[in-house]
């Protein structure tokens, strides 16, 4: 009955949000790495060894 009345086109918004997803993934990875570094003993030494291996 009112199907056309409340129809919104969100294609532009969806595309904009999809373009932001990689930024959020990068931030999530940085937070995970920082948390891991502070939660584990000898994390700095392990991070240095890991950096040399890369």
Legacy VTK file of the C-alpha trace (Angstrom):
# vtk DataFile Version 3.0
C-alpha trace
ASCII
DATASET POLYDATA
POINTS 54 float
0.000 0.000 0.000
2.717 2.515 0.969
5.642 0.693 -0.633
6.914 3.645 -2.688
6.419 6.258 -0.034
9.275 5.258 2.260
11.798 4.057 -0.310
15.293 5.480 0.107
18.229 5.195 -2.209
21.297 4.424 -0.119
23.678 3.373 -2.874
25.976 6.362 -2.342
26.102 5.814 1.399
26.798 2.112 0.987
29.678 2.808 -1.397
31.139 5.403 0.970
30.970 2.979 3.895
32.586 0.223 1.833
35.467 2.570 1.030
36.024 3.152 4.772
36.201 -0.538 5.707
39.949 -0.941 5.002
40.693 1.980 7.345
38.785 0.300 10.147
40.542 -2.997 9.458
43.941 -1.274 9.693
42.996 0.385 12.981
41.714 -2.907 14.383
44.995 -4.622 13.475
47.039 -1.828 15.091
44.991 -2.076 18.291
45.391 -5.852 18.333
49.154 -5.585 17.908
49.437 -2.932 20.634
47.310 -5.006 23.003
49.377 -8.103 22.302
52.570 -6.168 22.928
51.394 -4.969 26.344
49.717 -8.196 27.482
52.517 -10.657 26.850
55.753 -10.866 28.832
58.904 -10.053 26.889
56.784 -8.585 24.131
59.340 -5.949 23.155
62.084 -8.526 22.716
59.769 -10.745 20.677
58.733 -7.788 18.509
62.384 -6.949 17.831
63.150 -10.538 16.839
60.067 -10.631 14.660
61.109 -7.369 12.990
64.535 -8.755 12.159
63.036 -11.876 10.605
60.834 -9.826 8.247
LINES 1 55
54 0 1 2 3 4 5 6 7 8 9 10 11 12 13 14 15 16 17 18 19 20 21 22 23 24 25 26 27 28 29 30 31 32 33 34 35 36 37 38 39 40 41 42 43 44 45 46 47 48 49 50 51 52 53
